[in-house]
């Protein structure tokens, strides 16, 4: 059985509102990218955990769907996906309450079959399984 372990890291200094952090990935694609309260809660430029999870979710879903379409004999596949991660206040803290996929799929195959496989990929991709949240999706085929 295959097993893969990948890692990301973060460094934080200071309090929640006045502190600053840096986030990195094992591959080096992200290296000491700044994040903070203002990038997470005030829409200031920079990254935040929800944005990074959204990118990971969109990438994972797109790969899972591509595999399923290929296995179904659907060729000329193109999948463009985004994932919006909703963070809501939950008492004193916050909870990710929703992940919403929006995907546009093109391929040489039956539209209904592609839509069905997209729903299966939504439920089955490893990042979707990771969430303890409502994972929804808008899929456009064509």
C-alpha positions as CSV (number, residue, x, y, z in Angstrom):
1,X,0.0,0.0,0.0
2,X,1.4,3.4,-1.0
3,X,1.8,6.0,1.6
4,X,2.9,9.6,1.1
5,X,3.7,12.2,3.7
6,X,4.1,15.9,2.7
7,X,4.6,18.8,5.0
8,X,4.1,22.5,5.3
9,X,5.4,24.7,8.1
10,X,4.6,28.0,9.8
11,X,6.4,30.3,12.1
12,X,4.5,32.9,14.2
13,X,5.7,35.7,16.5
14,X,3.6,37.9,18.7
15,X,-0.1,38.0,19.6
16,X,-3.0,37.3,17.3
17,X,-3.6,40.9,16.1
18,X,-0.1,42.3,16.2
19,X,1.8,39.1,15.4
20,X,3.3,38.1,12.1
21,X,3.9,34.7,10.5
22,X,5.6,33.0,7.7
23,X,4.4,29.9,5.9
24,X,6.6,27.5,3.9
25,X,6.2,24.2,2.0
26,X,8.5,21.2,2.0
27,X,9.0,21.6,-1.8
28,X,10.0,25.2,-1.5
29,X,7.2,26.4,-3.7
30,X,6.2,28.6,-0.7
31,X,9.2,29.9,1.3
32,X,8.6,32.2,4.2
33,X,5.5,33.7,2.7
34,X,4.1,36.3,5.2
35,X,0.7,36.0,6.7
36,X,-1.1,37.6,9.6
37,X,-4.3,38.7,11.2
38,X,-4.8,41.4,8.5
39,X,-4.3,38.9,5.6
40,X,-6.7,36.5,7.2
41,X,-9.5,38.7,8.7
42,X,-9.1,42.1,7.0
43,X,-8.6,41.2,3.3
44,X,-5.1,42.7,3.2
45,X,-2.6,41.4,0.6
46,X,-0.9,38.2,1.5
47,X,-1.8,34.6,2.1
48,X,-3.8,32.9,4.8
49,X,-4.6,29.3,5.8
50,X,-8.0,29.2,4.2
51,X,-6.6,30.3,0.8
52,X,-3.9,27.7,1.0
53,X,-6.5,25.0,1.8
54,X,-8.7,26.2,-1.0
55,X,-5.8,25.9,-3.5
56,X,-5.0,22.4,-2.2
57,X,-8.7,21.3,-2.4
58,X,-9.0,22.6,-6.0
59,X,-5.8,20.9,-7.1
60,X,-6.8,17.6,-5.4
61,X,-10.3,17.6,-6.9
62,X,-9.0,18.4,-10.4
63,X,-6.5,15.5,-10.3
64,X,-9.1,13.0,-8.9
65,X,-11.6,14.0,-11.5
66,X,-9.0,13.8,-14.3
67,X,-8.2,10.2,-13.2
68,X,-11.8,9.2,-13.1
69,X,-12.5,10.7,-16.6
70,X,-9.5,9.0,-18.0
71,X,-10.6,5.7,-16.6
72,X,-14.1,6.2,-18.1
73,X,-12.5,6.7,-21.6
74,X,-13.2,10.4,-21.8
75,X,-10.4,12.2,-23.7
76,X,-9.3,15.8,-24.3
77,X,-10.0,16.6,-20.7
78,X,-9.6,20.1,-19.2
79,X,-10.6,20.8,-15.6
80,X,-10.5,24.3,-14.1
81,X,-11.5,24.4,-10.4
82,X,-11.6,26.9,-7.5
83,X,-12.5,26.1,-3.9
84,X,-13.9,28.7,-1.6
85,X,-13.2,28.0,2.1
86,X,-15.6,29.6,4.6
87,X,-14.3,30.4,8.0
88,X,-17.0,31.4,10.6
89,X,-16.8,32.5,14.2
90,X,-17.8,29.7,16.5
91,X,-18.1,31.0,20.0
92,X,-14.6,32.3,21.0
93,X,-12.9,30.6,18.1
94,X,-13.4,29.9,14.4
95,X,-14.4,26.9,12.4
96,X,-14.1,26.1,8.7
97,X,-17.8,25.5,7.9
98,X,-17.8,25.0,4.2
99,X,-15.7,24.2,1.1
100,X,-17.4,25.1,-2.1
101,X,-15.9,23.8,-5.4
102,X,-16.6,25.6,-8.7
103,X,-15.3,23.6,-11.7
104,X,-15.5,23.9,-15.4
105,X,-14.9,20.6,-17.2
106,X,-14.4,19.9,-20.9
107,X,-13.9,16.5,-22.4
108,X,-15.0,14.2,-25.2
109,X,-17.7,12.3,-23.5
110,X,-21.3,12.2,-22.3
111,X,-22.2,15.4,-20.3
112,X,-24.3,13.4,-17.7
113,X,-21.4,11.0,-17.2
114,X,-18.9,13.8,-16.7
115,X,-21.3,15.5,-14.2
116,X,-21.7,12.2,-12.3
117,X,-17.9,11.6,-12.1
118,X,-17.5,15.2,-10.9
119,X,-19.9,14.5,-8.0
120,X,-17.9,11.3,-7.2
121,X,-14.6,13.2,-7.3
122,X,-16.1,15.9,-5.0
123,X,-16.9,13.3,-2.4
124,X,-13.8,11.1,-2.9
125,X,-10.8,13.3,-3.3
126,X,-8.5,13.1,-0.3
127,X,-8.8,16.8,0.6
128,X,-12.6,16.6,0.5
129,X,-12.4,13.7,2.9
130,X,-10.2,15.8,5.2
131,X,-12.8,18.4,5.9
132,X,-15.2,18.1,8.8
133,X,-17.4,20.5,6.8
134,X,-20.1,20.7,4.2
135,X,-18.3,20.2,0.8
136,X,-20.4,21.6,-2.1
137,X,-19.7,22.2,-5.7
138,X,-20.9,24.0,-8.8
139,X,-19.8,22.1,-11.9
140,X,-20.0,23.4,-15.5
141,X,-19.4,21.0,-18.3
142,X,-18.7,22.1,-21.8
